[in-house]
């Protein structure tokens, strides 16, 4: 597992927590911020996955 995968997974989790918290307290801004952070984390994790796949293929 490389650093992009780890950081991405962490950002995904933090984003999901913000999103759920925003829903619970009725704060749409926090909910949207959480969704964006979750998506950003997913992208970073997928980038890390791709790097690992390329590394294994070489």
MMTF fields as JSON, N, C-alpha, C and O atoms, coordinates in Angstrom:
{
  "mmtfVersion": "1.0.0",
  "mmtfProducer": "UNKNOWN",
  "numBonds": 231,
  "numAtoms": 232,
  "numGroups": 58,
  "numChains": 1,
  "numModels": 1,
  "chainsPerModel": [1],
  "groupsPerChain": [58],
  "chainIdList": ["A"],
  "bondAtomList": [4, 2, 8, 6, 12, 10, 16, 14, 20, 18, 24, 22, 28, 26, 32, 30, 36, 34, 40, 38, 44, 42, 48, 46, 52, 50, 56, 54, 60, 58, 64, 62, 68, 66, 72, 70, 76, 74, 80, 78, 84, 82, 88, 86, 92, 90, 96, 94, 100, 98, 104, 102, 108, 106, 112, 110, 116, 114, 120, 118, 124, 122, 128, 126, 132, 130, 136, 134, 140, 138, 144, 142, 148, 146, 152, 150, 156, 154, 160, 158, 164, 162, 168, 166, 172, 170, 176, 174, 180, 178, 184, 182, 188, 186, 192, 190, 196, 194, 200, 198, 204, 202, 208, 206, 212, 210, 216, 214, 220, 218, 224, 222, 228, 226],
  "bondOrderList": [1, 1, 1, 1, 1, 1, 1, 1, 1, 1, 1, 1, 1, 1, 1, 1, 1, 1, 1, 1, 1, 1, 1, 1, 1, 1, 1, 1, 1, 1, 1, 1, 1, 1, 1, 1, 1, 1, 1, 1, 1, 1, 1, 1, 1, 1, 1, 1, 1, 1, 1, 1, 1, 1, 1, 1, 1],
  "groupList": [{"groupName": "UNK", "atomNameList": ["N", "CA", "C", "O"], "elementList": ["N", "C", "C", "O"], "formalChargeList": [0, 0, 0, 0], "bondAtomList": [1, 0, 2, 1, 3, 2], "bondOrderList": [1, 1, 2], "singleLetterCode": "X", "chemCompType": "L-PEPTIDE LINKING"}],
  "groupTypeList": [0, 0, 0, 0, 0, 0, 0, 0, 0, 0, 0, 0, 0, 0, 0, 0, 0, 0, 0, 0, 0, 0, 0, 0, 0, 0, 0, 0, 0, 0, 0, 0, 0, 0, 0, 0, 0, 0, 0, 0, 0, 0, 0, 0, 0, 0, 0, 0, 0, 0, 0, 0, 0, 0, 0, 0, 0, 0],
  "groupIdList": [1, 2, 3, 4, 5, 6, 7, 8, 9, 10, 11, 12, 13, 14, 15, 16, 17, 18, 19, 20, 21, 22, 23, 24, 25, 26, 27, 28, 29, 30, 31, 32, 33, 34, 35, 36, 37, 38, 39, 40, 41, 42, 43, 44, 45, 46, 47, 48, 49, 50, 51, 52, 53, 54, 55, 56, 57, 58],
  "secStructList": [7, 7, 2, 2, 2, 2, 2, 2, 2, 2, 2, 2, 2, 2, 2, 2, 2, 2, 2, 2, 2, 2, 2, 2, 2, 6, 7, 2, 2, 2, 2, 2, 2, 2, 2, 2, 2, 2, 2, 2, 2, 2, 2, 2, 2, 2, 2, 2, 2, 2, 2, 2, 2, 2, 2, 2, 2, 7],
  "xCoordList": [0.846, 0.0, 0.901, 1.824, 0.628, 1.447, 0.763, -0.382, 1.496, 0.993, -0.282, -1.123, -0.441, -1.665, -2.884, -3.967, -2.704, -3.805, -4.215, -5.403, -3.235, -3.507, -4.17, -5.209, -3.557, -4.116, -5.516, -6.397, -5.714, -7.021, -8.092, -9.2, -7.756, -8.73, -9.077, -10.228, -8.065, -8.303, -9.226, -10.163, -8.961, -9.799, -11.225, -12.182, -11.367, -12.7, -13.473, -14.631, -12.817, -13.473, -13.836, -14.941, -12.901, -13.178, -14.331, -15.179, -14.351, -15.429, -16.775, -17.778, -16.802, -18.058, -18.579, -19.781, -17.66, -18.064, -18.677, -19.716, -18.035, -18.574, -19.938, -20.855, -20.057, -21.319, -22.462, -23.543, -22.214, -23.241, -23.557, -24.721, -22.528, -22.739, -23.584, -24.488, -23.289, -24.066, -25.534, -26.42, -25.787, -27.17, -27.878, -29.029, -27.179, -27.791, -28.154, -29.246, -27.239, -27.494, -28.223, -28.562, -28.459, -29.185, -28.338, -28.874, -27.037, -26.125, -25.745, -24.863, -26.415, -26.191, -24.77, -24.199, -24.19, -22.833, -21.826, -20.945, -21.95, -21.064, -21.261, -20.299, -22.489, -22.793, -22.13, -21.54, -22.226, -21.616, -20.089, -19.425, -19.546, -18.094, -17.617, -16.575, -18.384, -18.059, -18.11, -17.246, -19.12, -19.224, -18.018, -17.45, -17.631, -16.487, -15.2, -14.383, -15.023, -13.823, -13.809, -12.759, -14.971, -15.088, -14.708, -13.968, -15.206, -14.894, -13.409, -12.782, -12.848, -11.42, -10.571, -9.566, -10.969, -10.26, -10.353, -9.387, -11.513, -11.705, -10.784, -10.156, -10.71, -9.842, -8.385, -7.669, -7.949, -6.567, -6.278, -5.214, -7.201, -7.012, -6.955, -6.145, -7.804, -7.796, -6.496, -5.973, -5.971, -4.686, -3.598, -2.734, -3.647, -2.689, -2.828, -1.828, -4.061, -4.303, -3.692, -3.075, -3.865, -3.316, -1.794, -1.178, -1.193, 0.268, 0.751, 1.758, 0.037, 0.4, 0.269, 1.133, -0.799, -1.006, 0.105, 0.594, 0.491, 1.566, 2.888, 3.673, 3.123, 4.351, 4.425, 5.489, 3.302, 3.276, 3.443, 4.033, 2.92, 2.999, 4.419, 4.795, 5.185, 6.561, 7.472, 8.674],
  "yCoordList": [-1.167, 0.0, 1.243, 1.347, 2.171, 3.376, 4.539, 4.437, 5.637, 6.765, 7.378, 7.872, 7.355, 7.902, 7.061, 7.596, 5.763, 4.895, 5.162, 5.27, 5.266, 5.481, 6.84, 6.933, 7.895, 9.238, 9.337, 9.985, 8.691, 8.719, 8.057, 8.577, 6.907, 6.193, 7.017, 7.049, 7.679, 8.519, 9.685, 9.987, 10.337, 11.46, 11.006, 11.729, 9.81, 9.257, 9.132, 9.54, 8.568, 8.352, 9.678, 9.835, 10.633, 11.94, 12.636, 13.267, 12.517, 13.129, 12.507, 13.212, 11.185, 10.499, 10.921, 11.106, 11.073, 11.508, 12.907, 13.161, 13.808, 15.168, 15.151, 15.87, 14.324, 14.242, 13.766, 14.357, 12.709, 12.164, 13.156, 13.344, 13.785, 14.777, 15.933, 16.409, 16.381, 17.454, 17.08, 17.904, 15.828, 15.359, 15.339, 15.762, 14.842, 14.709, 16.066, 16.239, 17.029, 18.33, 19.295, 20.414, 18.851, 19.701, 20.819, 21.848, 20.631, 21.633, 21.214, 20.378, 21.798, 21.441, 21.765, 21.035, 22.854, 23.245, 22.182, 21.802, 21.705, 20.673, 19.367, 18.656, 19.073, 17.866, 17.911, 16.924, 19.05, 19.2, 19.162, 18.581, 19.778, 19.759, 18.317, 17.919, 17.555, 16.144, 15.329, 14.485, 15.578, 14.873, 15.174, 14.271, 16.436, 16.827, 16.182, 15.703, 16.173, 15.57, 14.062, 13.485, 13.434, 11.995, 11.678, 10.728, 12.462, 12.25, 12.476, 11.708, 13.523, 13.791, 12.648, 12.28, 12.097, 10.955, 9.727, 8.975, 9.525, 8.398, 8.529, 7.558, 9.726, 9.956, 9.685, 9.023, 10.186, 9.99, 8.506, 8.017, 7.799, 6.371, 5.592, 4.676, 5.951, 5.266, 5.543, 4.66, 6.755, 7.098, 6.213, 5.704, 6.039, 5.161, 3.721, 3.026, 3.269, 1.919, 1.743, 0.717, 2.736, 2.694, 2.63, 1.874, 3.429, 3.409, 2.02, 1.532, 1.391, 0.042, -0.963, -1.823, -0.863, -1.771, -1.628, -2.62, -0.4, -0.166, -0.713, -1.305, -0.507, -0.995, -2.519, -3.078, -3.185, -4.652, -5.154, -6.211, -4.393, -4.809, -4.688, -5.398, -3.805, -3.59, -4.546, -4.537],
  "zCoordList": [0.0, 0.0, 0.0, 0.808, -0.901, -0.972, -0.249, 0.191, -0.142, 0.653, 0.063, 0.814, -1.263, -1.849, -1.485, -1.248, -1.443, -1.048, 0.404, 0.709, 1.284, 2.702, 2.924, 3.577, 2.371, 2.544, 1.943, 2.507, 0.795, 0.154, 0.999, 1.133, 1.569, 2.404, 3.655, 4.089, 4.221, 5.399, 5.042, 5.781, 3.913, 3.483, 3.176, 3.452, 2.607, 2.357, 3.668, 3.763, 4.669, 5.963, 6.628, 7.148, 6.611, 7.221, 6.496, 7.125, 5.186, 4.407, 4.724, 4.838, 4.868, 5.174, 6.546, 6.733, 7.505, 8.851, 8.788, 9.397, 8.052, 7.908, 7.227, 7.625, 6.203, 5.466, 6.371, 6.383, 7.115, 8.005, 9.122, 9.476, 9.675, 10.725, 10.201, 10.888, 8.99, 8.38, 8.221, 8.446, 7.831, 7.688, 9.034, 9.148, 10.056, 11.378, 11.966, 12.506, 11.862, 12.477, 11.533, 11.919, 10.3, 9.358, 8.761, 8.348, 8.712, 8.166, 6.74, 6.547, 5.751, 4.351, 3.902, 3.092, 4.419, 4.036, 4.479, 3.707, 5.707, 6.227, 5.449, 5.157, 5.127, 4.358, 2.98, 2.541, 2.302, 0.979, 1.067, 0.209, 2.098, 2.305, 2.501, 1.979, 3.249, 3.474, 2.196, 1.957, 1.375, 0.097, -0.783, -1.398, -0.839, -1.661, -1.146, -1.933, 0.163, 0.748, 0.488, 0.205, 0.585, 0.333, -1.11, -1.365, -2.04, -3.457, -3.718, -4.447, -3.127, -3.276, -2.747, -3.354, -1.632, -1.059, -1.941, -2.078, -2.536, -3.444, -4.653, -5.074, -5.201, -6.355, -5.99, -6.742, -4.853, -4.43, -4.193, -4.574, -3.579, -3.325, -4.635, -4.782, -5.576, -6.876, -7.617, -8.296, -7.497, -8.089, -7.486, -8.2, -6.187, -5.511, -5.968, -6.154, -6.151, -6.647, -8.039, -8.327, -8.885, -10.237, -10.201, -10.952, -9.322, -9.185, -8.772, -9.284, -7.854, -7.42, -8.551, -8.721, -9.321, -10.45, -11.488, -12.028, -11.758, -12.72, -12.186, -12.927, -10.893, -10.265, -10.346, -10.612, -10.119, -10.183, -11.609, -11.834, -12.577, -13.977, -14.525, -15.458, -13.952, -14.443, -13.789, -14.059]
}
